[in-house]
Amino acid sequence: MNISIFGLGYVGCVGAACLAKLGHKVIGVDVNENKVRLMNEGKPTIIEEGIAELCQEAHDKGLITATTVAAKAVAQTEISFIVVGTPSSKEGHLNLDYIYTVAGRIGHALQHKDEFHIVAIRSTVLPGTNQKVGEIIEQKSGKKRNVDFTVVSNPEFLREGTSVEDYFNPPLTLVGTDNKLAEQKLRELYKDIHAEFVCTDIKVAEMMKYVNNTYHALKIVFGNEVGNICKGLGIDSHKVMEIFCKDKQLNISPYYFKPGFAYGGSCLPKDMKALKTLARDLYVDVPVIESIYQSNENQKKNAVETIISKGKRKVGILGLSFKAGTDDLRCSPIVDVVEQLLGKGFEIRIYDKNVRLSELTGTNKDFIMAKIPHLQHFVTDDLHSVCQESDVLVVTNKEKEFANLLADYPQKVVIDLVRQWKEVDYNGYYEGLSWGSINTNPAQAEQVAQDFKRTEF
Ligand SMILES: NC(=O)c1ccc[n+]([C@@H]2O[C@H](COP(=O)([O-])OP(=O)(O)OC[C@H]3O[C@@H](n4cnc5c(N)ncnc54)[C@H](O)[C@@H]3O)[C@@H](O)[C@H]2O)c1
């Protein structure tokens, strides 16, 4: 395939050399004449293992050239990658000036091109950038997105130091697009890269790199904080983390990675507190571990605020224990939510098939009696009456008996804390605690979108 690459820095240079290795013909574009000259001489613009050999080989085969002239590169290629820098602004926002300049140049060049053109954003950009790039190209070219050209998001996952190796062995190939032809082209382009090809929504793809990098940073500081506590105790932290990583069920696994409600129960809150206090006793600073509690409290506050925002007073709570299939109320986060709503004068009805007040014993009973001593006035074992009498239904666990709720009560406000449904087609108002709308019903999706309108930045 004929490919142009805008930006011959770290990512652009590696991309150019590796795509040429895969047999594609690449034209690099950069405003820096020195980088253009280097590429035209078969030399890399960066230092990285294996890159010099790849550039030389591609040059010898006539597979890489470079230019400062955008129009030439666009005219001769079917896909243009944008891999210019996206530095931070003074205030910490993303500076997208280079991206938008390139979009303008590609748009300008497309005025004179009849064939369909694919623009692939490989730089790290925040959600919404793809759409803006499309608008700039439409404006400059006078052409129409998804008729004459399209813009896909194809974030780069390489790490400096092992970037050539990473290019050929990425964790996955991710493409965000709303265009079938572009999907086909990119599948073909990457067919020799041995990684799962994931095609998704544009904004999901744009979000991924930030989620990945933030998580990687979190892993590093978490490992360091655990290490510092271990050091304070004279324990070998490497042995600890080695064993930590052996648990592929709960630790290194998709488990717990589902946006939803706060954690609770008899273990996590207690053990978090104990480790935090131990660190304090050792005079070891653990700001990340300490902030976990606050983040969890915020999630309960989010639930309370979401319920209040609906402007209705009759609230049905479906599930009171800390997780489905148990009657354990100790540190159940929904108990805190109920406590706050009662304090604000809400009319609360609670249903939980596992919680029998007369059968509660020990610390379980002590906990709930201390929090909500008159609980018996709100709890019933009649799911139907709770649903009928409440205007807002709050689903707090994934009990199967809640699965038909939307069909049985088609006009309620439903607040889902646990992603009980993957997608809903609902006449009433549905809102997920950490995902907003998954309603395919156009009127309701529009209503939720209005509610979530944020200030543009
Ligand atoms: N470096 C990494 O490890 C890495 C990994 C993954 C993703 N990324 C992301 O990829 C993007 C590029 O990163 P990088 O490290 O390659 O940046 P870089 O600064 O090394 O290279 C950017 C290049 O773009 C060129 N450029 C600027 N304006 C241009 C224009 N109008 N036309 C053509 N070229 C222009 C610059 O001269 C420079 O050569 C960033 O968004 C970055 O966050 C970087």
The ligand as an ORCA input file, in Angstrom:
! r2SCAN-3c Opt
* xyz 0 1
  N       7.296      8.536     21.925
  C       6.571      7.523     22.300
  O       7.011      6.553     22.908
  C       5.100      7.487     21.962
  C       4.410      6.280     22.031
  C       3.080      6.250     21.667
  C       2.438      7.406     21.259
  N       3.128      8.577     21.221
  C       2.418      9.755     20.755
  O       2.732      9.930     19.362
  C       2.798     11.310     19.033
  C       4.156     11.647     18.436
  O       5.132     11.396     19.425
  P       6.688     11.439     19.083
  O       7.386     11.001     20.322
  O       6.937     10.706     17.807
  O       6.882     13.010     18.843
  P       8.196     13.762     18.279
  O       8.194     15.093     18.907
  O       9.379     12.859     18.425
  O       7.891     13.913     16.729
  C       6.914     14.750     16.184
  C       7.352     15.165     14.801
  O       6.293     15.886     14.190
  C       6.907     16.882     13.367
  N       5.928     17.916     13.020
  C       5.449     18.933     13.755
  N       4.584     19.674     13.041
  C       4.495     19.102     11.819
  C       3.761     19.389     10.635
  N       2.934     20.419     10.551
  N       3.904     18.568      9.571
  C       4.738     17.510      9.629
  N       5.469     17.196     10.710
  C       5.353     17.972     11.799
  C       8.058     17.389     14.236
  O       9.017     18.104     13.480
  C       8.588     16.068     14.783
  O       9.570     15.513     13.943
  C       2.467     12.061     20.325
  O       1.099     12.315     20.365
  C       2.830     11.072     21.392
  O       2.132     11.315     22.596
  C       4.450      8.636     21.537
*
